């Protein structure tokens, strides 16, 4: 009797597992199709209206209940008057001449591989397609840098604005070093907070080597390449002095290209003085010509409110369940690696 009970329980578990696998195999393809069918989404936010609402809310709190009632009544009256005047101007064709220019605001918080460049590409393409005379772009940038090809592409995306003669300001509140500064230097004007980290115009690369450990364990590692410098340094093989020299030569060439790019974008700076790999705080970077003014992005935006309509653009990528899960794991691993390298 015990044997039959055990067998029945085992069979029930097997059937449950099979049913679960069948259901999952049916659901996942549909989720993947739905995810692929949906394109990314461009989110627009009117920041000037947002700041104005905050300002009105604070001013209201300072008033007595009776004063608040009178203020709201007067505010509604003025709004109706503005709408009426706007309609009249539209009828006689004067609206276009009175239209304020737009300040488009983008945000770039860069990771090590600069994966955020895919959203930046979409945002810049959207701006270029609707840009009008007098419009400007502000990029709020935060990045310690990362891989050369990733940040090189991000800088190239910003160059699209420069090539179209669209005024670009980059604001750095926390950090824009290495690849982050490669992006920032493309701007017509760079603003940085007093204690923001700026610079680090240099190149770094490091890899561990486990050859001696494998040798002690009597483990052989074979690597076959076609081409003398197809692989210079390896994780598990024995590195040669020639390989190390070639690796250093590649770093020096990359550094030279980095210096050339920065000097091309900002010819007024002494490139040899600032390309030592050091970073400086905002007030120090101003003295070295790495930035143009010391301020925060908030002050920059508030100063522009009286002259510009301010729109924040954010392109978000739609991800399926599996993609979101793998993305979260990848992001956590990347953050751990970045903290380790910085520490």
TAMO-V476226 format. One record per backbone hydrogen bond with DSSP energy under -1.0 kcal/mol. NH is the residue of the N-H (numbers start at 1). CO is the residue of the C=O. E is the energy in kcal/mol with one decimal. If there is no record, write none. Layout:
# TAMO-V476226
nh/co/e
NH/CO/E
NH/CO/E
This chain:
# TAMO-V476226
nh/co/e
5/1/-2.1
6/2/-2.5
7/3/-2.4
8/4/-2.6
9/5/-2.3
10/6/-2.3
11/7/-2.5
12/8/-2.2
13/9/-2.0
14/10/-2.1
15/11/-2.5
16/12/-2.3
17/13/-2.4
18/14/-2.2
19/15/-2.6
20/16/-2.4
21/17/-2.4
22/18/-2.3
23/19/-2.5
24/20/-2.6
25/21/-2.5
26/22/-1.3
27/23/-2.2
28/24/-2.7
31/27/-2.3
32/28/-2.6
33/29/-2.4
34/30/-2.5
35/31/-2.3
36/32/-2.5
37/33/-2.1
38/34/-1.2
41/316/-2.5
43/314/-3.2
45/312/-1.9
47/45/-1.2
47/310/-1.3
48/310/-1.1
50/46/-1.6
51/47/-2.8
52/48/-2.0
53/49/-2.4
54/50/-1.9
55/51/-2.4
56/52/-2.6
57/53/-2.3
58/54/-2.4
59/55/-2.3
60/56/-2.2
61/57/-1.6
63/60/-1.6
68/64/-2.8
69/65/-1.9
70/66/-2.0
71/67/-2.6
72/68/-2.5
73/69/-1.8
74/70/-2.3
75/71/-2.7
76/72/-2.4
77/73/-1.8
78/74/-2.3
79/75/-2.3
80/76/-2.2
81/77/-1.8
82/78/-2.4
83/79/-2.3
84/80/-2.1
85/81/-2.4
86/82/-2.4
87/83/-2.1
88/84/-2.0
89/85/-2.2
90/86/-2.1
91/87/-1.8
92/88/-1.5
94/89/-2.4
103/309/-3.0
104/136/-2.8
105/311/-3.0
106/138/-3.0
108/140/-2.6
110/142/-2.1
117/114/-1.8
118/115/-1.4
120/116/-1.9
121/117/-2.4
122/118/-1.2
123/119/-2.4
124/120/-2.5
125/121/-2.2
126/122/-2.1
127/123/-2.0
128/124/-2.7
129/125/-1.6
130/127/-1.3
131/127/-1.2
135/132/-2.2
136/102/-2.3
137/167/-2.3
138/104/-3.3
139/169/-2.9
140/106/-3.2
141/171/-2.5
142/108/-2.4
143/175/-2.5
147/112/-2.6
151/147/-2.1
152/148/-2.4
153/149/-1.6
154/150/-1.7
155/151/-2.3
156/152/-1.8
157/153/-2.0
158/154/-1.6
159/155/-1.9
162/158/-1.4
163/159/-2.8
165/162/-1.5
166/161/-2.6
169/137/-2.7
170/189/-2.4
171/139/-2.7
172/191/-2.9
176/197/-2.7
177/143/-1.8
178/199/-2.5
180/177/-2.7
182/178/-1.8
183/179/-1.5
184/180/-2.1
185/181/-2.6
186/183/-1.4
187/184/-1.8
188/168/-2.0
189/168/-1.5
191/170/-3.1
192/293/-1.9
193/172/-2.5
196/193/-1.7
197/174/-2.7
198/280/-3.0
199/176/-1.3
200/278/-3.1
202/200/-1.8
210/235/-3.5
214/210/-2.5
215/211/-2.3
216/212/-2.0
217/213/-1.3
218/215/-1.3
219/214/-3.1
230/227/-1.5
244/240/-2.0
245/241/-2.3
246/242/-2.2
247/243/-2.2
248/244/-2.4
249/245/-2.2
250/246/-2.1
251/247/-1.9
252/248/-2.3
253/249/-2.1
254/250/-2.2
255/251/-2.5
256/252/-2.3
257/253/-2.1
258/254/-2.2
259/255/-2.7
260/256/-2.4
261/257/-2.3
262/258/-2.4
263/259/-2.6
264/260/-1.9
265/261/-2.1
266/262/-2.8
269/266/-1.6
271/269/-1.2
274/270/-1.4
280/198/-3.0
283/194/-1.5
285/281/-3.2
286/282/-1.7
288/284/-1.2
289/286/-1.2
290/285/-2.1
292/190/-2.6
293/190/-1.4
295/192/-1.7
300/296/-1.9
301/297/-2.3
302/298/-2.5
303/299/-2.3
307/304/-1.4
308/304/-2.3
309/101/-2.7
311/103/-2.1
312/45/-3.2
313/105/-2.6
314/43/-1.8
316/41/-3.0
324/320/-2.8
325/321/-2.3
326/322/-2.6
327/323/-2.4
328/324/-2.2
329/325/-1.9
330/326/-2.5
331/327/-2.7
332/328/-2.2
333/329/-2.3
334/330/-2.6
335/331/-2.4
336/332/-2.0
337/333/-2.4
338/334/-2.7
339/335/-2.4
340/336/-2.1
341/337/-2.6
342/338/-2.4
343/339/-2.2
